Amino acid sequence: GPELVGPLFPVPRPMFRNALQRAARGLLADAAPSTDPAFANKLKFNFSIPSTSLYSDAPVRMVIIPGASGVMGVLKDHVPLVSALKPGVLAVQEEETDAQLKRFFVSGGFAYVKGDGLDVSAVEAVPVDDLDPEEVKKGLASYTSLAASATDDVEKAKAEIGLEVYQAMSAALGQ
């Protein structure tokens, strides 16, 4: 019989190869270079939360994202990838001469890097400067207490998620 790929989902190898080739063609089509001079050395950046778009086809030099596998900087022509976002700071450098980055705290979401662009969909995003240090300290204390007193797995999981978010907020504020 045909050679199969993987023990969990038996797929004939030629079918798997064809699917990979179709996916690669799609990524290469997305990677078509922009002819707009505004994007000559820039990344096309889209950043949205459920209620609004914070950046829409904006030319930016670099975006630093809190990826699930670590913090990474994305420049124009970055290798295509999809990454879950963990709670942390997303930083945007609009111009090469910008010493100060625009910093947003994101609670989670996804980043999709393609050709000359980056799309970020976040669950929540607020400018780091808008975080209230006292409220962050209260939230951190509250979730630390909840994590210590949780009696079942669901309570413990909720407390750990809240604790991770507030620890990341505290780190963003340099506390």
RAHU-V203735 format. One record per backbone hydrogen bond with DSSP energy under -1.0 kcal/mol. CO is the residue of the C=O (numbers start at 1). NH is the residue of the N-H. Records with the same first field share a line. If there is no record, write none. Layout:
CO=NH + NH
This chain:
3=13
11=5
12=16
13=17
14=18
15=19
16=20
17=21
18=22
19=23
20=24
21=25
22=26
23=27
24=28
25=29
26=30
27=31
29=32
36=39
37=40
43=60
44=118
45=58
46=120
47=54 + 55
48=122
52=49
55=47
58=45
60=43
62=93
63=74
64=91
65=67 + 72
66=86
67=70
72=65
74=63
75=78
81=113
83=111
84=68
88=106
90=104
91=64
92=102
93=61 + 62
95=98
102=92
103=128
104=90
105=126
106=88
108=123
109=85
110=121
111=83
112=119
113=81
114=117
116=44
117=114
118=46
119=112
120=48
121=110
124=107
126=105
127=130
128=131
132=136
133=137
134=138
135=139
136=140
137=141
138=142
139=143
140=144
141=145
142=146
143=147
144=148
145=149
146=150
152=156
153=157
154=158
155=159
156=160
157=161
158=162
159=163
160=164
161=165
162=166
163=167
164=168
165=169
166=170
167=171
168=172
169=173
170=175
171=174
